Amino acid sequence: MSDEDLKRKWDNEAAFAFREEKGKYEGKSEGKMEGKIEGKMESSREIATRMKADNAPVELIAKYTHLSIEEIENLP
């Protein structure tokens, strides 16, 4: 195998490894973001459920939790 062939091979391997690591990083970042969003949504639902149990107006619950009126009305 010539020096040029080896260089191409190593360059390709390095590029593949870089793309693989980049993909892992992006996947982890995306997963963390989705987890944070889901956590905030769950917290908002819990607050809305408590406010609803206290007979707070649906519009007020929506204002403070950023949930839709339909979502709030479907809560227990």
PDB file as gemmi writes it, atoms N, CA and C in Angstrom:
CRYST1    1.000    1.000    1.000  90.00  90.00  90.00 P 1                      
ATOM      1  N   MET A   1       0.853  -1.166   0.000  1.00  0.00           N  
ATOM      2  CA  MET A   1       0.000   0.000   0.000  1.00  0.00           C  
ATOM      3  C   MET A   1       0.902   1.232   0.000  1.00  0.00           C  
ATOM      4  N   SER A   2       0.635   2.159  -0.894  1.00  0.00           N  
ATOM      5  CA  SER A   2       1.486   3.349  -1.007  1.00  0.00           C  
ATOM      6  C   SER A   2       1.192   4.311   0.131  1.00  0.00           C  
ATOM      7  N   ASP A   3       2.115   5.264   0.295  1.00  0.00           N  
ATOM      8  CA  ASP A   3       1.925   6.286   1.326  1.00  0.00           C  
ATOM      9  C   ASP A   3       0.635   7.067   1.088  1.00  0.00           C  
ATOM     10  N   GLU A   4       0.352   7.369  -0.160  1.00  0.00           N  
ATOM     11  CA  GLU A   4      -0.867   8.122  -0.505  1.00  0.00           C  
ATOM     12  C   GLU A   4      -2.119   7.314  -0.143  1.00  0.00           C  
ATOM     13  N   ASP A   5      -2.113   6.025  -0.395  1.00  0.00           N  
ATOM     14  CA  ASP A   5      -3.240   5.153  -0.048  1.00  0.00           C  
ATOM     15  C   ASP A   5      -3.439   5.095   1.468  1.00  0.00           C  
ATOM     16  N   LEU A   6      -2.323   4.997   2.185  1.00  0.00           N  
ATOM     17  CA  LEU A   6      -2.401   4.988   3.652  1.00  0.00           C  
ATOM     18  C   LEU A   6      -2.975   6.299   4.182  1.00  0.00           C  
ATOM     19  N   LYS A   7      -2.509   7.394   3.605  1.00  0.00           N  
ATOM     20  CA  LYS A   7      -3.014   8.706   4.035  1.00  0.00           C  
ATOM     21  C   LYS A   7      -4.513   8.789   3.811  1.00  0.00           C  
ATOM     22  N   ARG A   8      -4.997   8.367   2.645  1.00  0.00           N  
ATOM     23  CA  ARG A   8      -6.426   8.387   2.348  1.00  0.00           C  
ATOM     24  C   ARG A   8      -7.200   7.515   3.336  1.00  0.00           C  
ATOM     25  N   LYS A   9      -6.639   6.349   3.606  1.00  0.00           N  
ATOM     26  CA  LYS A   9      -7.293   5.423   4.535  1.00  0.00           C  
ATOM     27  C   LYS A   9      -7.405   6.063   5.920  1.00  0.00           C  
ATOM     28  N   TRP A  10      -6.315   6.636   6.403  1.00  0.00           N  
ATOM     29  CA  TRP A  10      -6.322   7.251   7.724  1.00  0.00           C  
ATOM     30  C   TRP A  10      -7.243   8.466   7.766  1.00  0.00           C  
ATOM     31  N   ASP A  11      -7.240   9.242   6.696  1.00  0.00           N  
ATOM     32  CA  ASP A  11      -8.140  10.395   6.627  1.00  0.00           C  
ATOM     33  C   ASP A  11      -9.599   9.946   6.683  1.00  0.00           C  
ATOM     34  N   ASN A  12      -9.925   8.914   5.947  1.00  0.00           N  
ATOM     35  CA  ASN A  12     -11.291   8.390   5.957  1.00  0.00           C  
ATOM     36  C   ASN A  12     -11.679   7.862   7.335  1.00  0.00           C  
ATOM     37  N   GLU A  13     -10.758   7.148   7.973  1.00  0.00           N  
ATOM     38  CA  GLU A  13     -11.028   6.622   9.309  1.00  0.00           C  
ATOM     39  C   GLU A  13     -11.215   7.755  10.313  1.00  0.00           C  
ATOM     40  N   ALA A  14     -10.392   8.773  10.208  1.00  0.00           N  
ATOM     41  CA  ALA A  14     -10.508   9.921  11.113  1.00  0.00           C  
ATOM     42  C   ALA A  14     -11.823  10.655  10.881  1.00  0.00           C  
ATOM     43  N   ALA A  15     -12.203  10.829   9.632  1.00  0.00           N  
ATOM     44  CA  ALA A  15     -13.460  11.509   9.313  1.00  0.00           C  
ATOM     45  C   ALA A  15     -14.642  10.703   9.838  1.00  0.00           C  
ATOM     46  N   PHE A  16     -14.607   9.399   9.673  1.00  0.00           N  
ATOM     47  CA  PHE A  16     -15.676   8.538  10.173  1.00  0.00           C  
ATOM     48  C   PHE A  16     -15.771   8.639  11.690  1.00  0.00           C  
ATOM     49  N   ALA A  17     -14.630   8.564  12.377  1.00  0.00           N  
ATOM     50  CA  ALA A  17     -14.614   8.645  13.842  1.00  0.00           C  
ATOM     51  C   ALA A  17     -15.159   9.989  14.310  1.00  0.00           C  
ATOM     52  N   PHE A  18     -14.793  11.066  13.598  1.00  0.00           N  
ATOM     53  CA  PHE A  18     -15.286  12.399  13.957  1.00  0.00           C  
ATOM     54  C   PHE A  18     -16.801  12.462  13.816  1.00  0.00           C  
ATOM     55  N   ARG A  19     -17.338  11.961  12.687  1.00  0.00           N  
ATOM     56  CA  ARG A  19     -18.786  11.982  12.470  1.00  0.00           C  
ATOM     57  C   ARG A  19     -19.512  11.152  13.519  1.00  0.00           C  
ATOM     58  N   GLU A  20     -18.911  10.032  13.886  1.00  0.00           N  
ATOM     59  CA  GLU A  20     -19.514   9.162  14.893  1.00  0.00           C  
ATOM     60  C   GLU A  20     -19.575   9.871  16.248  1.00  0.00           C  
ATOM     61  N   GLU A  21     -18.472  10.485  16.651  1.00  0.00           N  
ATOM     62  CA  GLU A  21     -18.442  11.215  17.925  1.00  0.00           C  
ATOM     63  C   GLU A  21     -19.389  12.405  17.902  1.00  0.00           C  
ATOM     64  N   LYS A  22     -19.426  13.111  16.783  1.00  0.00           N  
ATOM     65  CA  LYS A  22     -20.318  14.255  16.647  1.00  0.00           C  
ATOM     66  C   LYS A  22     -21.773  13.787  16.776  1.00  0.00           C  
ATOM     67  N   GLY A  23     -22.097  12.670  16.153  1.00  0.00           N  
ATOM     68  CA  GLY A  23     -23.445  12.123  16.235  1.00  0.00           C  
ATOM     69  C   GLY A  23     -23.829  11.750  17.658  1.00  0.00           C  
ATOM     70  N   LYS A  24     -22.888  11.140  18.382  1.00  0.00           N  
ATOM     71  CA  LYS A  24     -23.138  10.782  19.784  1.00  0.00           C  
ATOM     72  C   LYS A  24     -23.394  12.035  20.616  1.00  0.00           C  
ATOM     73  N   TYR A  25     -22.559  13.048  20.421  1.00  0.00           N  
ATOM     74  CA  TYR A  25     -22.708  14.299  21.169  1.00  0.00           C  
ATOM     75  C   TYR A  25     -24.056  14.948  20.876  1.00  0.00           C  
ATOM     76  N   GLU A  26     -24.408  15.024  19.593  1.00  0.00           N  
ATOM     77  CA  GLU A  26     -25.683  15.641  19.217  1.00  0.00           C  
ATOM     78  C   GLU A  26     -26.853  14.845  19.778  1.00  0.00           C  
ATOM     79  N   GLY A  27     -26.743  13.528  19.770  1.00  0.00           N  
ATOM     80  CA  GLY A  27     -27.797  12.684  20.321  1.00  0.00           C  
ATOM     81  C   GLY A  27     -27.971  12.903  21.809  1.00  0.00           C  
ATOM     82  N   LYS A  28     -26.855  12.982  22.531  1.00  0.00           N  
ATOM     83  CA  LYS A  28     -26.920  13.233  23.970  1.00  0.00           C  
ATOM     84  C   LYS A  28     -27.515  14.612  24.249  1.00  0.00           C  
ATOM     85  N   SER A  29     -27.081  15.610  23.496  1.00  0.00           N  
ATOM     86  CA  SER A  29     -27.594  16.966  23.693  1.00  0.00           C  
ATOM     87  C   SER A  29     -29.090  17.024  23.439  1.00  0.00           C  
ATOM     88  N   GLU A  30     -29.516  16.367  22.365  1.00  0.00           N  
ATOM     89  CA  GLU A  30     -30.944  16.348  22.035  1.00  0.00           C  
ATOM     90  C   GLU A  30     -31.736  15.635  23.129  1.00  0.00           C  
ATOM     91  N   GLY A  31     -31.209  14.544  23.625  1.00  0.00           N  
ATOM     92  CA  GLY A  31     -31.876  13.797  24.689  1.00  0.00           C  
ATOM     93  C   GLY A  31     -32.000  14.607  25.966  1.00  0.00           C  
ATOM     94  N   LYS A  32     -30.947  15.333  26.307  1.00  0.00           N  
ATOM     95  CA  LYS A  32     -30.985  16.170  27.499  1.00  0.00           C  
ATOM     96  C   LYS A  32     -32.030  17.268  27.342  1.00  0.00           C  
ATOM     97  N   MET A  33     -32.082  17.888  26.163  1.00  0.00           N  
ATOM     98  CA  MET A  33     -33.040  18.951  25.912  1.00  0.00           C  
ATOM     99  C   MET A  33     -34.466  18.424  26.021  1.00  0.00           C  
ATOM    100  N   GLU A  34     -34.720  17.269  25.403  1.00  0.00           N  
ATOM    101  CA  GLU A  34     -36.056  16.675  25.466  1.00  0.00           C  
ATOM    102  C   GLU A  34     -36.431  16.347  26.908  1.00  0.00           C  
ATOM    103  N   GLY A  35     -35.476  15.861  27.685  1.00  0.00           N  
ATOM    104  CA  GLY A  35     -35.719  15.551  29.086  1.00  0.00           C  
ATOM    105  C   GLY A  35     -36.074  16.787  29.893  1.00  0.00           C  
ATOM    106  N   LYS A  36     -35.357  17.877  29.648  1.00  0.00           N  
ATOM    107  CA  LYS A  36     -35.651  19.120  30.357  1.00  0.00           C  
ATOM    108  C   LYS A  36     -37.041  19.636  30.008  1.00  0.00           C  
ATOM    109  N   ILE A  37     -37.377  19.594  28.739  1.00  0.00           N  
ATOM    110  CA  ILE A  37     -38.686  20.068  28.299  1.00  0.00           C  
ATOM    111  C   ILE A  37     -39.788  19.215  28.916  1.00  0.00           C  
ATOM    112  N   GLU A  38     -39.618  17.901  28.870  1.00  0.00           N  
ATOM    113  CA  GLU A  38     -40.621  17.005  29.442  1.00  0.00           C  
ATOM    114  C   GLU A  38     -40.758  17.232  30.944  1.00  0.00           C  
ATOM    115  N   GLY A  39     -39.644  17.462  31.620  1.00  0.00           N  
ATOM    116  CA  GLY A  39     -39.675  17.755  33.054  1.00  0.00           C  
ATOM    117  C   GLY A  39     -40.442  19.031  33.359  1.00  0.00           C  
ATOM    118  N   LYS A  40     -40.224  20.058  32.571  1.00  0.00           N  
ATOM    119  CA  LYS A  40     -40.940  21.323  32.772  1.00  0.00           C  
ATOM    120  C   LYS A  40     -42.427  21.149  32.495  1.00  0.00           C  
ATOM    121  N   MET A  41     -42.748  20.376  31.458  1.00  0.00           N  
ATOM    122  CA  MET A  41     -44.159  20.148  31.133  1.00  0.00           C  
ATOM    123  C   MET A  41     -44.845  19.372  32.255  1.00  0.00           C  
ATOM    124  N   GLU A  42     -44.161  18.375  32.796  1.00  0.00           N  
ATOM    125  CA  GLU A  42     -44.731  17.587  33.891  1.00  0.00           C  
ATOM    126  C   GLU A  42     -44.952  18.464  35.114  1.00  0.00           C  
ATOM    127  N   SER A  43     -44.004  19.336  35.392  1.00  0.00           N  
ATOM    128  CA  SER A  43     -44.144  20.267  36.509  1.00  0.00           C  
ATOM    129  C   SER A  43     -45.340  21.195  36.288  1.00  0.00           C  
ATOM    130  N   SER A  44     -45.488  21.700  35.074  1.00  0.00           N  
ATOM    131  CA  SER A  44     -46.624  22.573  34.752  1.00  0.00           C  
ATOM    132  C   SER A  44     -47.941  21.835  34.925  1.00  0.00           C  
ATOM    133  N   ARG A  45     -47.986  20.571  34.506  1.00  0.00           N  
ATOM    134  CA  ARG A  45     -49.216  19.776  34.668  1.00  0.00           C  
ATOM    135  C   ARG A  45     -49.552  19.574  36.152  1.00  0.00           C  
ATOM    136  N   GLU A  46     -48.533  19.321  36.959  1.00  0.00           N  
ATOM    137  CA  GLU A  46     -48.755  19.132  38.395  1.00  0.00           C  
ATOM    138  C   GLU A  46     -49.288  20.407  39.032  1.00  0.00           C  
ATOM    139  N   ILE A  47     -48.705  21.531  38.685  1.00  0.00           N  
ATOM    140  CA  ILE A  47     -49.167  22.818  39.216  1.00  0.00           C  
ATOM    141  C   ILE A  47     -50.596  23.084  38.757  1.00  0.00           C  
ATOM    142  N   ALA A  48     -50.862  22.841  37.485  1.00  0.00           N  
ATOM    143  CA  ALA A  48     -52.210  23.069  36.946  1.00  0.00           C  
ATOM    144  C   ALA A  48     -53.231  22.179  37.642  1.00  0.00           C  
ATOM    145  N   THR A  49     -52.863  20.946  37.921  1.00  0.00           N  
ATOM    146  CA  THR A  49     -53.780  20.023  38.599  1.00  0.00           C  
ATOM    147  C   THR A  49     -54.116  20.549  39.986  1.00  0.00           C  
ATOM    148  N   ARG A  50     -53.108  21.045  40.696  1.00  0.00           N  
ATOM    149  CA  ARG A  50     -53.359  21.598  42.040  1.00  0.00           C  
ATOM    150  C   ARG A  50     -54.201  22.863  41.966  1.00  0.00           C  
ATOM    151  N   MET A  51     -53.910  23.727  41.011  1.00  0.00           N  
ATOM    152  CA  MET A  51     -54.686  24.962  40.861  1.00  0.00           C  
ATOM    153  C   MET A  51     -56.140  24.641  40.495  1.00  0.00           C  
ATOM    154  N   LYS A  52     -56.304  23.656  39.630  1.00  0.00           N  
ATOM    155  CA  LYS A  52     -57.642  23.255  39.212  1.00  0.00           C  
ATOM    156  C   LYS A  52     -58.420  22.701  40.410  1.00  0.00           C  
ATOM    157  N   ALA A  53     -57.739  21.930  41.259  1.00  0.00           N  
ATOM    158  CA  ALA A  53     -58.377  21.384  42.462  1.00  0.00           C  
ATOM    159  C   ALA A  53     -58.804  22.507  43.414  1.00  0.00           C  
ATOM    160  N   ASP A  54     -58.101  23.626  43.368  1.00  0.00           N  
ATOM    161  CA  ASP A  54     -58.448  24.793  44.195  1.00  0.00           C  
ATOM    162  C   ASP A  54     -59.450  25.703  43.498  1.00  0.00           C  
ATOM    163  N   ASN A  55     -59.990  25.233  42.357  1.00  0.00           N  
ATOM    164  CA  ASN A  55     -61.001  25.972  41.588  1.00  0.00           C  
ATOM    165  C   ASN A  55     -60.497  27.290  41.013  1.00  0.00           C  
ATOM    166  N   ALA A  56     -59.209  27.353  40.668  1.00  0.00           N  
ATOM    167  CA  ALA A  56     -58.671  28.543  40.009  1.00  0.00           C  
ATOM    168  C   ALA A  56     -59.251  28.610  38.598  1.00  0.00           C  
ATOM    169  N   PRO A  57     -59.499  29.812  38.087  1.00  0.00           N  
ATOM    170  CA  PRO A  57     -60.011  29.943  36.717  1.00  0.00           C  
ATOM    171  C   PRO A  57     -59.029  29.344  35.698  1.00  0.00           C  
ATOM    172  N   VAL A  58     -59.579  28.666  34.708  1.00  0.00           N  
ATOM    173  CA  VAL A  58     -58.763  27.997  33.699  1.00  0.00           C  
ATOM    174  C   VAL A  58     -57.840  28.992  32.997  1.00  0.00           C  
ATOM    175  N   GLU A  59     -58.310  30.191  32.732  1.00  0.00           N  
ATOM    176  CA  GLU A  59     -57.485  31.196  32.061  1.00  0.00           C  
ATOM    177  C   GLU A  59     -56.263  31.563  32.908  1.00  0.00           C  
ATOM    178  N   LEU A  60     -56.461  31.627  34.226  1.00  0.00           N  
ATOM    179  CA  LEU A  60     -55.352  31.943  35.128  1.00  0.00           C  
ATOM    180  C   LEU A  60     -54.338  30.792  35.150  1.00  0.00           C  
ATOM    181  N   ILE A  61     -54.847  29.575  35.186  1.00  0.00           N  
ATOM    182  CA  ILE A  61     -53.963  28.410  35.161  1.00  0.00           C  
ATOM    183  C   ILE A  61     -53.137  28.418  33.874  1.00  0.00           C  
ATOM    184  N   ALA A  62     -53.788  28.690  32.768  1.00  0.00           N  
ATOM    185  CA  ALA A  62     -53.093  28.731  31.476  1.00  0.00           C  
ATOM    186  C   ALA A  62     -52.014  29.813  31.473  1.00  0.00           C  
ATOM    187  N   LYS A  63     -52.336  30.944  32.059  1.00  0.00           N  
ATOM    188  CA  LYS A  63     -51.380  32.058  32.092  1.00  0.00           C  
ATOM    189  C   LYS A  63     -50.100  31.682  32.833  1.00  0.00           C  
ATOM    190  N   TYR A  64     -50.239  31.001  33.950  1.00  0.00           N  
ATOM    191  CA  TYR A  64     -49.074  30.706  34.778  1.00  0.00           C  
ATOM    192  C   TYR A  64     -48.360  29.399  34.425  1.00  0.00           C  
ATOM    193  N   THR A  65     -49.047  28.487  33.770  1.00  0.00           N  
ATOM    194  CA  THR A  65     -48.414  27.211  33.445  1.00  0.00           C  
ATOM    195  C   THR A  65     -48.032  27.090  31.974  1.00  0.00           C  
ATOM    196  N   HIS A  66     -48.553  27.987  31.147  1.00  0.00           N  
ATOM    197  CA  HIS A  66     -48.323  27.965  29.701  1.00  0.00           C  
ATOM    198  C   HIS A  66     -48.900  26.709  29.047  1.00  0.00           C  
ATOM    199  N   LEU A  67     -49.870  26.083  29.701  1.00  0.00           N  
ATOM    200  CA  LEU A  67     -50.586  24.960  29.106  1.00  0.00           C  
ATOM    201  C   LEU A  67     -51.794  25.500  28.360  1.00  0.00           C  
ATOM    202  N   SER A  68     -52.249  24.745  27.378  1.00  0.00           N  
ATOM    203  CA  SER A  68     -53.449  25.176  26.659  1.00  0.00           C  
ATOM    204  C   SER A  68     -54.679  24.929  27.534  1.00  0.00           C  
ATOM    205  N   ILE A  69     -55.736  25.665  27.263  1.00  0.00           N  
ATOM    206  CA  ILE A  69     -56.985  25.503  28.003  1.00  0.00           C  
ATOM    207  C   ILE A  69     -57.496  24.062  27.838  1.00  0.00           C  
ATOM    208  N   GLU A  70     -57.393  23.540  26.638  1.00  0.00           N  
ATOM    209  CA  GLU A  70     -57.838  22.161  26.380  1.00  0.00           C  
ATOM    210  C   GLU A  70     -57.048  21.177  27.230  1.00  0.00           C  
ATOM    211  N   GLU A  71     -55.731  21.382  27.319  1.00  0.00           N  
ATOM    212  CA  GLU A  71     -54.895  20.496  28.121  1.00  0.00           C  
ATOM    213  C   GLU A  71     -55.292  20.563  29.593  1.00  0.00           C  
ATOM    214  N   ILE A  72     -55.569  21.762  30.076  1.00  0.00           N  
ATOM    215  CA  ILE A  72     -55.953  21.955  31.472  1.00  0.00           C  
ATOM    216  C   ILE A  72     -57.314  21.292  31.733  1.00  0.00           C  
ATOM    217  N   GLU A  73     -58.237  21.452  30.834  1.00  0.00           N  
ATOM    218  CA  GLU A  73     -59.557  20.862  31.020  1.00  0.00           C  
ATOM    219  C   GLU A  73     -59.489  19.335  31.033  1.00  0.00           C  
ATOM    220  N   ASN A  74     -58.489  18.738  30.398  1.00  0.00           N  
ATOM    221  CA  ASN A  74     -58.349  17.279  30.384  1.00  0.00           C  
ATOM    222  C   ASN A  74     -57.596  16.718  31.581  1.00  0.00           C  
ATOM    223  N   LEU A  75     -57.115  17.600  32.451  1.00  0.00           N  
ATOM    224  CA  LEU A  75     -56.422  17.137  33.646  1.00  0.00           C  
ATOM    225  C   LEU A  75     -57.440  16.630  34.671  1.00  0.00           C  
ATOM    226  N   PRO A  76     -57.005  15.735  35.555  1.00  0.00           N  
ATOM    227  CA  PRO A  76     -57.948  15.219  36.579  1.00  0.00           C  
ATOM    228  C   PRO A  76     -58.364  16.281  37.577  1.00  0.00           C  
TER     229      PRO A  76                                                      
END                                                                             
